[in-house]
């Protein structure tokens, strides 16, 4: 489980992408409920449409040079929604994993899940484990699904693991610096995102990849997630390539 693993040596760091386009794109997939309501349908209808959209975006990544794709599927705050919607989402996640498992494996996609799995039901956790194992040898698109994930929760869990290592003598507190904590995060094997996209017109990050996105570029677009196409993904990736990213330095 990503929430319980010990930090790995040689974890991916905070280096900027070495190419003009984004190597790692993270997406806050927002607007499913509004998309459904605009059509006079229940919110879950929109979530199902949004799940179908994921396949198109995953499949377009290789052609855009996007090696890593991280999607925000369910936040630690989403438990506050109605019991009907939460139950429907959990059923959708189980159905999506079961349906897409073979296709993801065949397309050389490696899948990882981040977030705290403790609150998830056993059947869903078993499917998540199975999908990770089935795709762990794949070296194509690296798809990370944030499920019951929150940036503050992630940092809190990472800090507990770090504190435990200090208490048990595996880590000297004097050696703790800004490079230490990332090795305890759920994303310790991933590079930081270069580009974060949020659909639906909202201009906030909603507790998503707080540490990792310190130097990410952001795109807040009006498109609702079920309407987000590979063409729009390509447009945003191309726009990213024209940005001047200095990471605090002055261009000489």
VEXVOMI-575471 format. One line per field, with one value per residue (C-alpha): residue number from 1; residue in one letter; x, y, z. Coordinates in Angstrom, 3 decimals. Layout:
BEGIN
i [NUM/...];
aa [A/...];
X [X/...];
Y [Y/...];
Z [Z/...];
***
This chain:
BEGIN
i [1/2/3/4/5/6/7/8/9/10/11/12/13/14/15/16/17/18/19/20/21/22/23/24/25/26/27/28/29/30/31/32/33/34/35/36/37/38/39/40/41/42/43/44/45/46/47/48/49/50/51/52/53/54/55/56/57/58/59/60/61/62/63/64/65/66/67/68/69/70/71/72/73/74/75/76/77/78/79/80/81/82/83/84/85/86/87/88/89/90/91/92/93/94/95/96/97/98/99/100/101/102/103/104/105/106/107/108/109/110/111/112/113/114/115/116/117/118/119/120/121/122/123/124/125/126/127/128/129/130/131/132/133/134/135/136/137/138/139/140/141/142/143/144/145/146/147/148/149/150/151/152/153/154/155/156/157/158/159/160/161/162/163/164/165/166/167/168/169/170/171/172/173/174/175/176/177/178/179/180/181/182/183/184/185/186/187/188/189/190/191/192/193/194/195/196/197/198/199/200/201/202/203/204/205/206/207/208/209/210/211/212/213/214/215/216/217/218/219/220/221/222/223/224/225/226/227/228/229/230/231/232/233/234/235/236/237/238/239/240/241/242/243/244/245/246/247/248/249/250/251/252];
aa [X/X/X/X/X/X/X/X/X/X/X/X/X/X/X/X/X/X/X/X/X/X/X/X/X/X/X/X/X/X/X/X/X/X/X/X/X/X/X/X/X/X/X/X/X/X/X/X/X/X/X/X/X/X/X/X/X/X/X/X/X/X/X/X/X/X/X/X/X/X/X/X/X/X/X/X/X/X/X/X/X/X/X/X/X/X/X/X/X/X/X/X/X/X/X/X/X/X/X/X/X/X/X/X/X/X/X/X/X/X/X/X/X/X/X/X/X/X/X/X/X/X/X/X/X/X/X/X/X/X/X/X/X/X/X/X/X/X/X/X/X/X/X/X/X/X/X/X/X/X/X/X/X/X/X/X/X/X/X/X/X/X/X/X/X/X/X/X/X/X/X/X/X/X/X/X/X/X/X/X/X/X/X/X/X/X/X/X/X/X/X/X/X/X/X/X/X/X/X/X/X/X/X/X/X/X/X/X/X/X/X/X/X/X/X/X/X/X/X/X/X/X/X/X/X/X/X/X/X/X/X/X/X/X/X/X/X/X/X/X/X/X/X/X/X/X/X/X/X/X/X/X];
X [0.000/1.398/0.392/2.481/5.573/9.013/10.796/12.834/16.389/16.816/13.278/12.301/13.105/12.072/14.059/12.302/11.386/14.279/12.033/9.740/6.472/5.320/6.682/4.205/0.642/-1.709/-5.438/-8.187/-11.133/-13.920/-17.411/-18.962/-21.951/-22.678/-22.331/-25.011/-27.325/-27.175/-28.626/-31.301/-29.546/-28.331/-24.788/-23.616/-24.454/-21.768/-19.256/-19.736/-19.207/-16.076/-14.696/-15.093/-13.163/-10.143/-9.365/-9.057/-6.717/-4.522/-4.281/-3.222/-0.318/2.407/1.810/2.170/5.363/3.586/5.200/3.389/-0.321/-1.832/-5.603/-7.596/-10.432/-11.680/-10.473/-10.416/-13.073/-15.413/-16.736/-18.840/-21.035/-24.325/-24.171/-25.817/-23.169/-20.246/-21.585/-22.118/-18.567/-17.099/-19.109/-17.888/-14.260/-14.647/-16.343/-13.757/-10.802/-12.385/-13.336/-10.112/-7.568/-6.721/-6.786/-4.391/-2.028/-2.136/-1.418/1.746/0.297/1.588/-0.976/-0.307/-2.728/-1.942/-3.945/-4.995/-6.619/-7.706/-11.258/-11.849/-13.805/-11.912/-13.120/-11.958/-8.579/-8.123/-8.845/-6.406/-3.693/-4.428/-4.215/-0.929/0.565/-0.724/0.849/3.984/6.262/4.901/7.155/4.763/2.478/2.717/-0.849/-1.310/-4.826/-5.365/-8.116/-9.102/-6.242/-5.624/-2.385/-2.485/-3.343/-0.434/2.029/0.711/1.145/4.616/5.616/4.519/6.719/9.635/9.181/9.069/12.383/13.935/12.594/13.926/17.356/17.152/17.270/19.280/17.052/19.978/19.910/16.270/15.922/13.563/14.864/13.983/10.203/9.507/10.997/8.133/5.317/2.943/4.548/8.142/8.800/7.369/8.796/6.945/4.187/5.161/1.581/-1.575/-4.907/-8.241/-11.409/-14.845/-13.894/-12.877/-9.562/-8.321/-6.130/-8.403/-5.697/-4.106/-0.353/0.431/4.121/4.780/3.234/5.393/6.797/4.124/2.407/-1.389/-4.200/-7.732/-10.130/-13.908/-14.423/-16.281/-14.354/-16.673/-16.133/-12.340/-10.834/-7.415/-7.349/-7.687/-5.042/-2.716/-3.443/-2.548/0.637/1.688/0.954/3.118/6.061/5.925/6.158/9.354/10.087/12.930/12.416/13.332/16.387/16.956/17.253/20.662];
Y [0.000/3.415/4.786/2.213/1.660/2.561/5.281/3.932/4.832/6.675/8.017/10.365/13.920/17.440/17.917/19.923/18.151/17.993/18.467/21.231/19.417/18.177/14.815/14.525/15.841/15.777/16.341/17.349/15.788/18.140/18.805/15.331/16.200/19.501/17.823/15.305/17.864/20.018/17.015/16.367/13.229/12.157/13.039/9.433/9.510/12.171/10.145/7.203/9.509/10.860/7.364/6.613/9.784/8.547/5.896/8.453/10.649/7.728/6.526/9.932/10.350/8.486/10.601/13.774/12.659/12.448/9.608/10.159/10.879/11.375/11.728/12.814/10.296/10.700/13.022/12.583/15.320/13.541/11.341/14.390/13.810/11.950/8.282/7.433/9.262/7.846/4.303/4.828/6.093/3.124/0.783/2.710/2.365/-1.401/-1.674/0.531/-1.467/-4.803/-3.620/-1.803/-4.117/-6.218/-3.263/-1.272/-4.222/-4.833/-1.157/-1.299/1.096/0.793/1.692/2.888/4.102/6.804/7.786/6.171/2.798/2.098/3.385/1.652/-1.608/-4.886/-5.792/-2.469/-2.748/-6.257/-5.019/-2.143/-4.546/-6.881/-4.097/-2.838/-6.330/-7.054/-3.908/-3.565/-4.741/-2.264/0.592/2.684/5.395/5.529/6.105/7.111/7.198/9.284/7.507/8.642/11.081/14.479/16.457/17.407/13.839/12.571/14.959/14.010/10.292/10.902/12.915/10.074/7.619/10.030/10.586/6.830/6.410/9.143/7.567/4.138/5.463/4.935/8.663/11.448/14.492/16.742/15.156/16.044/18.652/19.458/16.456/14.040/14.313/13.514/10.043/9.366/10.654/8.376/9.686/8.881/6.930/9.643/12.904/16.036/17.150/19.671/20.622/20.494/20.798/21.438/21.168/22.777/26.428/26.207/27.917/26.084/23.048/21.323/19.700/17.903/17.184/20.135/19.396/18.022/20.927/23.700/24.520/23.075/25.126/25.335/25.381/26.095/25.455/25.783/22.392/19.884/16.648/14.396/16.832/16.980/15.507/14.357/17.415/19.737/17.757/18.230/21.975/22.374/20.337/22.438/25.632/24.348/24.058/27.823/28.767/30.197/28.028/29.468/27.661/30.804/31.637/34.546/33.810/34.893];
Z [0.000/-0.929/2.446/4.319/2.198/3.517/1.513/-1.369/-2.196/-5.472/-5.424/-8.216/-7.215/-8.006/-11.205/-13.928/-17.129/-19.579/-22.600/-23.837/-23.107/-19.703/-18.620/-15.742/-15.985/-12.996/-13.449/-11.033/-12.862/-11.848/-13.183/-13.507/-11.332/-13.081/-16.479/-15.492/-13.895/-17.030/-18.844/-16.248/-15.015/-11.553/-10.532/-10.785/-14.491/-14.816/-12.829/-15.181/-18.165/-16.501/-15.943/-19.649/-20.475/-18.524/-21.142/-23.961/-21.943/-20.875/-24.474/-25.819/-23.376/-25.349/-28.430/-26.356/-24.636/-21.267/-19.338/-16.033/-15.593/-12.137/-11.764/-8.719/-8.397/-4.804/-2.065/1.695/1.777/-0.639/2.186/3.110/0.052/0.330/1.249/-2.080/-4.100/-2.107/-2.391/-6.109/-6.557/-4.717/-6.933/-9.977/-8.900/-8.488/-11.876/-13.607/-12.274/-13.192/-16.677/-17.567/-15.930/-18.984/-21.374/-19.196/-18.952/-22.702/-23.445/-21.318/-18.723/-15.186/-12.532/-9.002/-6.361/-3.815/-0.769/2.501/1.830/5.420/4.940/1.597/1.433/1.196/-2.300/-3.701/-1.969/-3.346/-6.882/-6.458/-5.297/-8.210/-10.793/-9.363/-9.420/-12.932/-14.380/-12.244/-15.062/-17.612/-18.670/-20.764/-19.392/-15.599/-14.407/-10.779/-9.353/-6.217/-4.299/-0.803/-1.174/0.389/0.287/3.962/4.953/2.849/4.507/7.965/7.237/5.795/8.865/11.149/9.243/9.327/13.071/13.616/11.805/13.935/17.144/16.160/15.222/11.464/10.744/12.344/12.941/11.961/8.503/7.849/5.122/2.239/0.318/3.139/3.390/-0.304/0.269/2.707/0.496/-1.423/-4.619/-3.626/-6.852/-9.128/-10.435/-9.403/-11.801/-14.447/-15.311/-13.174/-14.978/-13.305/-15.329/-14.743/-14.228/-10.573/-9.774/-6.692/-6.053/-3.509/-1.395/-4.374/-4.463/-2.213/-1.712/-5.173/-7.100/-5.644/-9.093/-11.331/-13.998/-13.629/-16.165/-14.914/-17.785/-18.121/-19.778/-17.614/-17.208/-19.299/-22.200/-21.843/-25.007/-26.158/-28.437/-25.465/-23.613/-26.588/-26.688/-23.007/-23.363/-26.348/-24.414/-21.561/-23.953/-24.573/-20.897/-19.408/-16.347/-14.236/-10.888/-8.964/-11.065/-13.423/-17.115/-18.439];
***
